[in-house]
Amino acid sequence: MTTPDDTAALNERHRARMERKKAIIDAKIAAADKQIGIIIVNTGNGKGKSSSGFGMAVRALGHGMKVGIVQFIKGAMATGEERFLRRFPDEVSFHAMGEGYTWETQDRERDIAKAREAWEQAKLFLADPAIGMVVLDELNIALKYRYLDVDTVIADLLERPAMQHVVITGRGAPPELIEIADTVTEMNVVKHAFKAGIGAQAGTEW
């Protein structure tokens, strides 16, 4: 049976641990004082890569930034995030430039042409210091299938304005991109409703 003294001792140990942890975290935050635009890559087979990217776009809007979005591969179907973000035409420039997933289009040459067209739009954003964040949704897929040259893409990313953030999503991020990125998250599948026969739901998948 836990006594009041036991509870008080437990609470004191917790307070002491959190005090030490706070000191460590505060020191790390104080040391990380560099202010610069970063490259974020969301990859892996799990759900949520694009969702996270669009969440960061909304966060950037909350900080008064302008956002440029290019969707590679996707574009055949309007999504909830596109419908929402198009409500802010002065702050968000949204370009869905794909024609559907590769197994749907079944036309590699056309997919390559669309990816290159999308990259030209991305380059316009990457050259514009007024754009605080660029979201390149499913760019990793275009790189994985070699629709775009990874070295050219990386060179353009590294030449962007110093304070501009870039979020890149999609499965199969190439090692070269991971190497130059500042933050990389790999999302893994634990469980997905699709395997239980549940179709894509509005608000959760599109």
Secondary structure as UniProt FT lines:
FT   HELIX           4..31
FT   STRAND          39..43
FT   HELIX           49..62
FT   TURN            63..64
FT   STRAND          66..71
FT   HELIX           80..85
FT   TURN            86..87
FT   TURN            89..91
FT   STRAND          92..96
FT   HELIX           102..105
FT   HELIX           108..126
FT   TURN            129..130
FT   STRAND          131..137
FT   HELIX           139..144
FT   TURN            145..146
FT   HELIX           150..158
FT   TURN            162..163
FT   STRAND          165..169
FT   HELIX           175..180
FT   STRAND          183..186
FT   HELIX           193..196
FT   TURN            202..205
//
